[in-house]
Amino acid sequence: MPRPGVRDPEARHYHQGKAVLTTFRGWCKGCDLCIGSCPVGILALGEDDRIEVTDISRCIFCGLCAVRCPDFVFVLDRDGRDAAWSS
C-alpha cells in the first residue's frame, strides 16, 4: 500500500546487452537538467513532463544523467551484476 505523500517510483528498465538503465519516473519533477547533460541526446520529457528514454541503443552509459539529477531518478548498471535494478 502506498504511503501518504510518497509518489510511486514508476520504475522502467531499459536494457542494452548486459547493461541496464533504470529510471524512476515518479520521482522526476521535469527540471530537464539530465536532458541537457546527455551527450547522445536520448532523454526527453514526456507528455506528463517526466523523463523518457527515447533510444536506449544509443546510450553510452556515461552516467551524466545520474550525476546531474537532483531527484535520483537514474540508476545505471553497466555490467548487469545488480539484479535488483535489472529485473
C-alpha positions, 0 to 999 in steps of 0.5 A: 500500500502506498504511503501518504505523500510518497509518489510511486517510483514508476520504475522502467528498465531499459536494457542494452546487452548486459547493461541496464538503465533504470529510471524512476519516473515518479520521482522526476519533477521535469527540471530537464537538467539530465536532458541537457547533460546527455551527450547522445541526446536520448532523454526527453520529457514526456507528455506528463513532463517526466523523463523518457528514454527515447533510444536506449541503443544509443546510450553510452552509459556515461552516467551524466544523467545520474550525476546531474539529477537532483531527484535520483531518478537514474540508476545505471548498471553497466555490467548487469551484476545488480539484479535488483535494478535489472529485473 
